[in-house]
Amino acid sequence: MSFETTVLNLRSPVKELVLSATKDGKELFGHNDVDKQEVLGWIDKTTQESFVNENNLKVCDTVCVIGDRF
């Protein structure tokens, strides 16, 4: 799945936030292909209604904080 396809599934204003933060997928999108696939996976998860619950958001926060240290 491509960045563009994944982002198209997002609802506003999240879609605009992701596009702005990544400068349309050109920045902050991962350092290598493995990172990029992981980012796409997390973006895709946010399009699913079942993702938006307190536990999943805590997991996402933990992954983002740990990932930020590398």
C-alpha positions in Angstrom: 0.0 0.0 0.0 1.3 3.4 -0.9 1.4 6.5 1.3 -1.1 8.3 -1.0 -3.6 5.4 -0.8 -3.3 5.1 2.9 -3.7 8.8 3.6 -6.7 9.0 1.3 -8.5 6.8 3.8 -8.0 9.2 6.6 -10.7 11.6 7.7 -10.3 15.4 8.0 -8.6 17.0 9.9 -6.3 14.0 10.5 -5.6 13.7 6.8 -4.4 17.3 6.6 -2.3 16.9 9.7 -0.5 13.9 8.3 0.0 15.5 4.9 1.3 18.7 6.6 3.6 16.9 9.1 5.1 14.7 6.4 5.2 17.4 3.7 3.0 15.2 1.5 5.0 12.1 2.4 8.4 13.5 1.7 9.6 14.0 5.3 9.2 12.3 8.7 8.0 9.2 6.9 10.7 6.8 7.9 14.4 6.4 7.3 14.2 3.1 5.3 11.6 0.8 3.7 10.9 -1.1 7.0 10.3 2.2 8.8 8.0 3.4 6.0 5.9 0.2 6.1 5.6 0.6 9.9 4.4 4.2 9.5 1.9 3.2 6.8 0.7 0.4 9.1 0.0 2.9 11.9 -1.6 5.4 9.6 -3.8 2.6 8.2 -4.7 1.4 11.8 -6.1 4.9 12.6 -8.7 4.5 9.8 -10.2 1.6 11.6 -13.0 2.4 14.1 -11.7 -0.3 16.5 -8.3 1.4 16.8 -9.7 4.5 18.5 -9.9 3.3 22.1 -7.9 4.3 25.1 -5.7 1.1 25.2 -4.7 1.3 21.5 -3.9 5.0 21.8 -1.6 4.2 24.8 0.1 1.5 22.7 0.6 4.0 19.8 2.0 6.6 22.2 4.4 4.1 23.7 5.6 3.0 20.3 6.1 6.6 19.1 8.0 7.6 22.3 10.3 4.6 22.1 10.8 5.1 18.3 11.6 8.8 19.0 14.7 7.8 21.0 16.4 6.0 18.2 
